[in-house]
Amino acid sequence: EIREKKVFISLVGVKGMGCSISSGPTQKPGIFISNIKPGSVSAEVGLEVGDQIVEVDGVDFTNVEHKEAVRILKSSRSLTLVVLTGAGKELFQTEEERMNEYYRHERERQELMQQKRLAMETNKIVKEQLEKERQRKLDITQKTAEEQA
């Protein structure tokens, strides 16, 4: 699930943010986090590979050039970032991660299909039972009517 998140980063006393950024492809422009160093400030504030940086200290990052993005990120010891969590996750997935995600989606789809089949079967059984009950009541009504005649 993609959601907007605001993070505050203080670089006082540390060497850097501990992350790398990349520009997205033409069909998905923007600045994305492409690598996170474990134990870094970026890791501590919860940034993840695939997060899209949409704003830094009030500067719109949706159409900024990579070089300019780097300059802005390095220009201050205190940063406020707005990111879209996981917005570019698929851009940085390994083939194995892509396949795992595909199989997970496929399993979920199969489970939903199975649930739908079960629901349809249950619905069919309920309809049959209701029809039998209706027929039984009709038979009782007819028998009663014949006995009274």
Disulfide bonds with the S-S distance in Angstrom:
none
